[in-house]
């Protein structure tokens, strides 16, 4: 585990946006509803175009059963030239942990997403970290979570991390 696409071999029997498939599916049998044992953590990016509302990039986290939960997230997201940052909405996982969500535009194609709190050391559990609203000029668009730097603190929360494939929308 730990490489891109490692999570795509697992069946997650819920209505969840997983890239590149953006659909909800009904379980077909009891085997489809069995919980998937997850010992490592997963960072997910999913993209969605909402008519009249622009593009939305959702960043989510699924904590593994044996993974230490992060207290801080610093995630870099690279996106296509035809996308630009508009705003961010904190996700349920960030809100439950009392974390602020800040997005900084590092350059024309890179966003730095921070989840932290100067007053709370509470850990971040599974859920949506942030929803990023983007403006898109014509053409296909993509975004991906960069892996050249650790995403979580403490460092041990990074152990066994699997990251979704790039988002196409």
ZABAGU-485119 format. One record per residue (C-alpha): residue number from 1; residue in three letters; x, y, z. Coordinates in Angstrom, 2 decimals. Example, Ala and Ser with C-alpha at 12.3 -4.5 7.8 and 13.67 -1.06 7.14 Angstrom:
! residues 2
+-----+------+---------+---------+---------+
: seq : type :    east :   north :      up :
+-----+------+---------+---------+---------+
:   1 :  ALA :   12.30 :   -4.50 :    7.80 :
:   2 :  SER :   13.67 :   -1.06 :    7.14 :
+-----+------+---------+---------+---------+
This chain:
! residues 169
+-----+------+---------+---------+---------+
: seq : type :    east :   north :      up :
+-----+------+---------+---------+---------+
:   1 :  UNK :    0.00 :    0.00 :    0.00 :
:   2 :  UNK :    1.00 :    3.60 :   -0.16 :
:   3 :  UNK :    1.00 :    4.14 :   -3.92 :
:   4 :  UNK :   -1.50 :    5.94 :   -6.10 :
:   5 :  UNK :   -4.59 :    3.99 :   -6.94 :
:   6 :  UNK :   -4.14 :    1.50 :   -4.12 :
:   7 :  UNK :   -7.63 :    2.23 :   -2.84 :
:   8 :  UNK :   -9.31 :    1.61 :   -6.16 :
:   9 :  UNK :   -9.17 :   -2.17 :   -5.59 :
:  10 :  UNK :  -11.40 :   -1.87 :   -2.52 :
:  11 :  UNK :  -15.20 :   -1.81 :   -2.69 :
:  12 :  UNK :  -16.71 :    0.93 :   -0.59 :
:  13 :  UNK :  -20.46 :    0.18 :   -0.45 :
:  14 :  UNK :  -21.70 :    3.68 :    0.24 :
:  15 :  UNK :  -22.71 :    6.72 :   -1.73 :
:  16 :  UNK :  -19.24 :    8.29 :   -1.80 :
:  17 :  UNK :  -17.43 :   10.25 :   -4.48 :
:  18 :  UNK :  -14.41 :    8.26 :   -5.54 :
:  19 :  UNK :  -12.35 :    9.42 :   -8.46 :
:  20 :  UNK :  -12.82 :    8.96 :  -11.36 :
:  21 :  UNK :  -16.24 :    7.40 :  -10.81 :
:  22 :  UNK :  -18.82 :    9.91 :   -9.60 :
:  23 :  UNK :  -21.84 :    7.77 :   -8.89 :
:  24 :  UNK :  -23.86 :    6.16 :   -6.14 :
:  25 :  UNK :  -24.45 :    2.44 :   -6.36 :
:  26 :  UNK :  -26.83 :    0.18 :   -4.51 :
:  27 :  UNK :  -25.15 :   -2.86 :   -2.98 :
:  28 :  UNK :  -25.91 :   -5.96 :   -5.10 :
:  29 :  UNK :  -25.41 :   -8.59 :   -2.38 :
:  30 :  UNK :  -24.51 :   -8.99 :    1.28 :
:  31 :  UNK :  -20.88 :   -9.34 :    0.23 :
:  32 :  UNK :  -21.07 :   -5.81 :   -1.21 :
:  33 :  UNK :  -22.10 :   -4.40 :    2.18 :
:  34 :  UNK :  -19.42 :   -6.14 :    4.23 :
:  35 :  UNK :  -17.04 :   -3.63 :    5.82 :
:  36 :  UNK :  -13.70 :   -3.29 :    4.12 :
:  37 :  UNK :  -10.88 :   -3.74 :    6.64 :
:  38 :  UNK :   -8.63 :   -0.71 :    6.27 :
:  39 :  UNK :   -5.41 :   -0.74 :    8.22 :
:  40 :  UNK :   -3.87 :    2.29 :    6.52 :
:  41 :  UNK :   -5.21 :    5.77 :    5.91 :
:  42 :  UNK :   -6.53 :    7.08 :    2.60 :
:  43 :  UNK :   -6.62 :   10.63 :    1.22 :
:  44 :  UNK :   -9.24 :   11.11 :   -1.48 :
:  45 :  UNK :   -9.83 :   13.86 :   -4.01 :
:  46 :  UNK :  -13.05 :   13.98 :   -5.97 :
:  47 :  UNK :  -14.27 :   16.47 :   -8.53 :
:  48 :  UNK :  -17.75 :   17.50 :   -9.51 :
:  49 :  UNK :  -19.16 :   20.12 :  -11.86 :
:  50 :  UNK :  -22.36 :   21.72 :  -10.59 :
:  51 :  UNK :  -24.44 :   23.51 :  -13.22 :
:  52 :  UNK :  -24.38 :   27.22 :  -12.50 :
:  53 :  UNK :  -22.07 :   26.77 :   -9.51 :
:  54 :  UNK :  -18.68 :   26.01 :  -11.08 :
:  55 :  UNK :  -16.42 :   23.14 :  -10.17 :
:  56 :  UNK :  -16.01 :   21.64 :   -6.72 :
:  57 :  UNK :  -13.02 :   19.67 :   -5.46 :
:  58 :  UNK :  -13.71 :   17.67 :   -2.33 :
:  59 :  UNK :  -10.76 :   16.52 :   -0.19 :
:  60 :  UNK :  -11.56 :   13.63 :    2.13 :
:  61 :  UNK :   -9.75 :   11.40 :    4.59 :
:  62 :  UNK :  -10.47 :    7.84 :    5.64 :
:  63 :  UNK :   -8.62 :    6.81 :    8.78 :
:  64 :  UNK :   -7.34 :    3.26 :    8.83 :
:  65 :  UNK :   -8.05 :    0.97 :   11.76 :
:  66 :  UNK :   -4.41 :    0.95 :   12.81 :
:  67 :  UNK :   -3.46 :    4.42 :   11.55 :
:  68 :  UNK :   -2.72 :    7.25 :   13.94 :
:  69 :  UNK :   -5.02 :   10.21 :   13.32 :
:  70 :  UNK :   -3.45 :   13.50 :   12.21 :
:  71 :  UNK :   -3.68 :   16.72 :   14.21 :
:  72 :  UNK :   -2.58 :   18.93 :   11.31 :
:  73 :  UNK :   -2.98 :   18.60 :    7.54 :
:  74 :  UNK :   -0.84 :   20.38 :    4.95 :
:  75 :  UNK :   -1.84 :   19.23 :    1.48 :
:  76 :  UNK :   -0.65 :   20.57 :   -1.85 :
:  77 :  UNK :   -3.03 :   20.23 :   -4.79 :
:  78 :  UNK :   -1.91 :   20.78 :   -8.38 :
:  79 :  UNK :   -4.62 :   21.66 :  -10.91 :
:  80 :  UNK :   -4.92 :   22.43 :  -14.61 :
:  81 :  UNK :   -4.30 :   25.95 :  -15.94 :
:  82 :  UNK :   -7.98 :   26.53 :  -16.68 :
:  83 :  UNK :   -8.95 :   26.28 :  -12.99 :
:  84 :  UNK :   -8.62 :   29.05 :  -10.41 :
:  85 :  UNK :   -9.39 :   29.13 :   -6.69 :
:  86 :  UNK :  -12.61 :   30.87 :   -5.59 :
:  87 :  UNK :  -13.33 :   29.80 :   -2.00 :
:  88 :  UNK :  -13.17 :   26.98 :    0.51 :
:  89 :  UNK :  -15.75 :   25.46 :    2.85 :
:  90 :  UNK :  -14.51 :   23.47 :    5.86 :
:  91 :  UNK :  -15.55 :   19.82 :    5.79 :
:  92 :  UNK :  -17.24 :   17.88 :    8.58 :
:  93 :  UNK :  -13.99 :   16.25 :    9.74 :
:  94 :  UNK :  -12.25 :   19.65 :   10.06 :
:  95 :  UNK :  -15.21 :   21.19 :   11.87 :
:  96 :  UNK :  -15.58 :   18.27 :   14.30 :
:  97 :  UNK :  -11.87 :   18.56 :   15.20 :
:  98 :  UNK :  -12.11 :   22.35 :   15.68 :
:  99 :  UNK :   -9.67 :   23.06 :   12.85 :
: 100 :  UNK :   -9.45 :   26.12 :   10.62 :
: 101 :  UNK :   -9.22 :   25.49 :    6.88 :
: 102 :  UNK :   -7.03 :   27.87 :    4.91 :
: 103 :  UNK :   -6.22 :   27.65 :    1.21 :
: 104 :  UNK :   -3.24 :   29.58 :   -0.15 :
: 105 :  UNK :   -2.59 :   30.00 :   -3.87 :
: 106 :  UNK :    1.10 :   29.03 :   -4.16 :
: 107 :  UNK :    1.27 :   29.60 :   -7.93 :
: 108 :  UNK :   -1.09 :   29.54 :  -10.91 :
: 109 :  UNK :   -1.54 :   25.76 :  -10.65 :
: 110 :  UNK :   -0.86 :   24.88 :   -7.00 :
: 111 :  UNK :   -2.98 :   25.28 :   -3.87 :
: 112 :  UNK :   -1.75 :   24.77 :   -0.31 :
: 113 :  UNK :   -4.55 :   23.47 :    1.92 :
: 114 :  UNK :   -3.99 :   23.78 :    5.69 :
: 115 :  UNK :   -6.09 :   22.35 :    8.51 :
: 116 :  UNK :   -4.86 :   23.43 :   11.91 :
: 117 :  UNK :   -5.77 :   25.10 :   15.17 :
: 118 :  UNK :   -3.62 :   27.13 :   17.50 :
: 119 :  UNK :   -5.83 :   26.11 :   20.42 :
: 120 :  UNK :   -6.88 :   22.51 :   19.70 :
: 121 :  UNK :   -4.73 :   19.39 :   19.59 :
: 122 :  UNK :   -7.78 :   17.25 :   18.82 :
: 123 :  UNK :   -7.17 :   14.68 :   16.09 :
: 124 :  UNK :   -8.92 :   14.70 :   12.73 :
: 125 :  UNK :  -11.10 :   11.67 :   12.05 :
: 126 :  UNK :  -12.53 :   10.29 :    8.79 :
: 127 :  UNK :  -14.67 :   12.59 :    6.68 :
: 128 :  UNK :  -14.52 :   15.55 :    4.36 :
: 129 :  UNK :  -11.56 :   17.83 :    5.12 :
: 130 :  UNK :  -12.48 :   20.68 :    2.77 :
: 131 :  UNK :  -14.59 :   21.53 :   -0.24 :
: 132 :  UNK :  -12.76 :   23.81 :   -2.66 :
: 133 :  UNK :  -14.81 :   25.90 :   -5.07 :
: 134 :  UNK :  -13.07 :   26.58 :   -8.38 :
: 135 :  UNK :  -13.72 :   28.74 :  -11.41 :
: 136 :  UNK :  -13.08 :   26.97 :  -14.71 :
: 137 :  UNK :  -12.35 :   28.36 :  -18.13 :
: 138 :  UNK :  -13.43 :   26.16 :  -21.07 :
: 139 :  UNK :  -11.83 :   22.74 :  -21.50 :
: 140 :  UNK :  -11.21 :   19.57 :  -19.52 :
: 141 :  UNK :   -9.80 :   20.03 :  -16.06 :
: 142 :  UNK :   -7.84 :   17.95 :  -13.60 :
: 143 :  UNK :   -6.49 :   18.14 :  -10.04 :
: 144 :  UNK :   -4.26 :   15.91 :   -7.94 :
: 145 :  UNK :   -2.90 :   15.66 :   -4.43 :
: 146 :  UNK :    0.89 :   16.01 :   -4.54 :
: 147 :  UNK :    2.98 :   13.46 :   -2.69 :
: 148 :  UNK :    6.38 :   15.14 :   -2.59 :
: 149 :  UNK :    5.84 :   16.31 :    1.02 :
: 150 :  UNK :    4.15 :   14.68 :    4.03 :
: 151 :  UNK :    0.44 :   15.48 :    4.29 :
: 152 :  UNK :   -0.12 :   14.87 :    8.00 :
: 153 :  UNK :    1.38 :   15.65 :   11.38 :
: 154 :  UNK :    2.42 :   13.84 :   13.39 :
: 155 :  UNK :    4.56 :   12.06 :   10.81 :
: 156 :  UNK :    3.31 :    8.64 :   11.96 :
: 157 :  UNK :   -0.19 :    9.52 :   10.69 :
: 158 :  UNK :    1.37 :    9.36 :    7.20 :
: 159 :  UNK :    2.34 :    5.67 :    7.57 :
: 160 :  UNK :    0.77 :    3.47 :    4.90 :
: 161 :  UNK :   -1.10 :    6.38 :    3.33 :
: 162 :  UNK :   -2.86 :    5.70 :    0.02 :
: 163 :  UNK :   -3.81 :    8.66 :   -2.19 :
: 164 :  UNK :   -6.47 :    8.68 :   -4.91 :
: 165 :  UNK :   -5.63 :    9.06 :   -8.57 :
: 166 :  UNK :   -5.86 :   12.51 :  -10.18 :
: 167 :  UNK :   -9.37 :   13.92 :  -10.65 :
: 168 :  UNK :  -10.67 :   14.55 :  -14.17 :
: 169 :  UNK :  -13.73 :   16.80 :  -14.60 :
+-----+------+---------+---------+---------+
